[in-house]
Structures are given as structure tokens and as C-alpha cells.
Amino acid sequence: MRPFGTTVFAEMSALAVRTGAVNLGQGFPDSDGPPEMLAAAAEALRGGQNQYPPGPGVPALRTAVAAHQHRFWGLEYDPDGEIVVTAGATEAVAASILALCEPGDEVLCFEPYYDSYAASIALAGAVRRPVTLRPAADGRYAFDPAELRAAFGPRTRLVLLNSPHNPTGKVFTPQELALVAELCQEHGAYAVTDEVYEHLVFTDAAAPHVPLATLPGMRERTLRISSAGKTFSCTGWKVGWVSGPAPLVSAVLRVKQFLTFVNAAPLQPAVAVALGLGDDYFTGFRDDMQARRDLLVAGLTDAGFGVLAPEGTYFVTADVTPLGGRDGMEFCRSLPERCGVVAVPTQVFYDDPAAGRRLIRFAFCKRPEVLTEAVTRLRTLAGGR
Ligand SMILES: *Cc1c(COP(=O)(O)O)cnc(C)c1O
């Protein structure tokens, strides 16, 4: 693990504290999730649900996870044997990779990738094979289908797919997913899907979110991952889950029992309550976040950035070159001094930093008054151009 230093989030958050800047670096909300969920957690805590829960997770949560996936995506999973509760999506990803990979196996992932992926692949002794997402002429991120095809080989064990995608805000299109599905089947590879932003696809996205597991031939080879943190604004709870065919999920459970054994006893029944909330919660959450996206995208555009408007997630990426920047890392290190805002450079999420050199990421999962203040500060950049 020697190559893995402290994350860029730690550096940029420390910078925000030192300079009093508005921190749009790390992607956590600054307000609480649904009150019904919080009340259920308090009740469970006071009601004595404070000891080790069952290994696969409390039955109420596994049942709720199954019902939720059926309700929104038409997917059927048996709560007994096809679902395991994990310590967030982070543990779910790590346990899935450790469960499916032998040392030397290759894991295909799209870069820029979520920062825990590289570490989890390394822990398994596996090898990562990145396929690069690049800004296209239409302002969306895309990959070259030939590059994806060429990345598959005899050692490809699995494809790790994150859609809606952090940090780009990309929602993979049905055509792109069909190609991933075709190649997985052609090469006998598994898929591990990170869908923590499943409820954050904006109304103007080119296509709705489609879980890869819903494509023909994919359910039996896919471990589907989600988590409560993003959907219910409780990133500190670390309650996630994996769904898939019983043999794969049982392999994940075998790993999970030696990573954390179990987690979050009193929070699990509360997340079950949240998953059962009415459609109004889920659409309200999305509309709210879409308005915040619009506020920040407008501000960044006015400030002079080359904005890549996201179709989903908490994040927007921007090109710093129209503002005279050449390197996102340098730009982010000076931004707090220049205008009192913190962002993160996305080059750290690529194997080849050159591909993301000019790009930086802002989070908009913050209260409107915080975003308004950030936008006011960012607009001063336009004057100094
Ligand atoms: C936030 C995030 C996670 C981590 O989820 P936890 O449930 O907090 O572990 C995983 N993947 C992506 C893409 C994320 O943005």
C-alpha cells in the first residue's frame, strides 16, 4: 500500500479550514436526511438494538432493500441469500473485489474513478485496467468503444462500473451499457456496479438510470451495490448493501465477516424505514439537488469556467483553461487564496493524470445559501481574467 498517500480531500479540507474558504471539495451534504429515518434510528438506539446484528444484516433492512429494487428497477432479489448489508458502499466494493479476484486478475474500470477503487483492487492483488472517459464535443463525457473492447482480455475478471458516475456526473447510456454487457458475456467477466447515485439522475438527462443487472444475461453475473449515505443524506452512517445471485453474495459475505463482521445495528432498521418512503421523497430529493446543480453551474459559467454540466450525482466538473489555468492541482491550491472557495482536482482519479490535468470538481450537495456565497466569490474570478 506504499503508493497510497493521504487523499486529496484531506489536503483540500485542511486548506478550507486554514483559509476560511467555502468547502465544495468533499461530497457530503450539510443538512440532515428524512426525519422519519432519524426518529427510527433514535428509537432503535434507545430500544436496545445495540449489539451485533445478524451477519447478512437485519431482516427488516434486507426485506426493504429487496422491495426498493423491485419498486424502482423491477429487479427481484431474495432477502435471504441474495442481499448482504455492508459498512457503506465502500466495504461493499472492497468485499466484492476481494471475493471475486485472485492475485493477477484484471479489474476494468472507467477513469476518473472513485478513490477507493484503486486501493481495493490493490488489496486483492489484482491489476486495474482503466478506460478513460473524456469530455466530448457535446459537453458530455464518453469513452471510445474500441478502447473498451481492447481493454478486455483473458485475465479480465470483472468490470467495476459506477453510474451515475462520480466525479463526472455522467449517466451511462443504454447503448454504452449494452456494450459493457456484451463484452462481459463474451469474456466471461463479472460486473460490480456502484449505484450509490441511483436516485440522483436529473430530469434533463439524455437517458434515465438503468441498472446493468437489468440487461439480458447480466443479473447472474452482477453484484449490484448501493448505499444509504447519498440517497438519505447520512454519509456518516456507512450503511450499504450488495445484491446478486446467491453464490456471489455468499462469497461477499465470507469476506465481509472478516473485514467488519457486522455494522451499524441501530441504523439498519432506520434505513429500512427510509427505503420505504413515498415517491415524493425521492423526486423531492432529486428536484432539490437539481436546483442546486443549476445554481452552481450558472455561477461557474459566469465565472468563466468551461463547465461540463452533469446529468446526475452531487458533482460538477469544470475546465480551468478558459480562466488561464493549466493544471487543476495548482489551480485548486491557489483558489482559496484567490476567491475563498475549495474544489478538488480530478487528475488524482486517473492512472494517467494528463487526461484530467485541466479538470476540477465542485460538490453542490450544500445548502442554497452556502452555494450562493460560493458563487458570489467565484464570480470575482471573471473580473481578474
Ligand atoms: C460516496 C461514494 C461511495 C461511498 O459510499 P459509502 O456508502 O459512504 O461507503 C462509493 N462510491 C461512490 C461513487 C461514491 O460517490
The ligand as an ORCA input file, in Angstrom:
! r2SCAN-3c Opt
* xyz 0 1
  C     -19.787      8.253     -1.749
  C     -19.454      7.157     -2.681
  C     -19.209      5.858     -2.209
  C     -19.119      5.527     -0.744
  O     -20.323      5.206     -0.204
  P     -20.399      4.860      1.359
  O     -21.745      4.252      1.488
  O     -20.212      6.130      2.105
  O     -19.301      3.905      1.656
  C     -18.963      4.856     -3.120
  N     -18.938      5.113     -4.446
  C     -19.153      6.351     -4.930
  C     -19.116      6.570     -6.394
  C     -19.403      7.414     -4.068
  O     -19.554      8.649     -4.554
*
